[in-house]
């Protein structure tokens, strides 16, 4: 059934992967009418409503291509990341020594080595679950809007004591987003989904962590070359207050460290800079000042390097990822107003950033 009888005017924008139709609906059918509702059920794509000064609009998307994915690359990277993070977990739990020559010498890959790796799953599985849910939040939300994007790329990294076995994960968006509503929904979905998993992981892990020094109130994790001190956020302090009533330094269980990393990754992604999730959210909320806020935040990151040198590293990484540009790429229609129904997403994202912000990640 054609939608034109229900419309006053419309504009079709053909893109390489889809058609986007911005349609002003006839006021008679703007409720919508039963006839329009029936016609929309037959629409071969996605749609949503937008209340604008000239009336109610329908924003319709019709995919024109279906990308064929090379799943072999994604699976291989995911399996490699499981291996490197499991090795990290095995070192943290004391099942494997820290000497890298032992970990990567094939002559040592015997049955005992494989048994030792099992002890590292307590770190790798919850960490990858957090990262996976974060990326699925982005992926499924984007798919609901018929956007063209890749499956998650998991990036393996050097295991403990040099790293934690992964540099995280990302999704490649292959198209321009339609408007700020889509940008906000896709950008906020990842951190919120990851947090939902990271919170119970952190809680369970802290409940099974032990106090090793009653003279301090910090946290640390075994790195294989000694204890690695970690900083607190509001959420880690709150969870700790429920799991440990006494004073003292907590030696984190590998599961707890996975939760800590999950919270830290959530905070990093919510930094309102460039192509990070926080940059998407900031541009969706206030596109005109996004560039200036991003620059100011980057200066703050550099200044935080006085308290923790790790901030200097993250500042350089963010600058490289943004190619020195703090401005966010435009959306197809930046003038379409952000719906009031999305206010809760802005508030939730800001609150989540405050809760997970770690001023001194590593003293």
Secondary structure, DSSP 8 states (H G I E B T S, - for coil): --SGGGEEEEEEEE-SSEEEEEEEE-GGGTTT-HHHHHHHHT-SSEEEEEEETTEEEEEEEEE-------HHHHHHHHHHHHHHHHHHHHHHTTSS-S-HHHHT-GGG-SHHHHHHHHTTHHHHHHHHHHHHHHHHHHHHHHHHTT--B---EEEE---TTT--SEEEEE--B-S--SBHHHHHHHHHHHHHHHHHHHHHHHHHHHHT-EEEETT---EEEE-SSSEEEE---HHHHHHHHHH--S-SEEE--HHHHHHHHHHHHHHHHTS-STTSHHHHHHHHH-TTTHHHHHHHHHHHHHHHTTT-THHHHHHHHHHHHTTT--S----SBTTS---GGGHHHHHHHHHHHHHH--TTS--
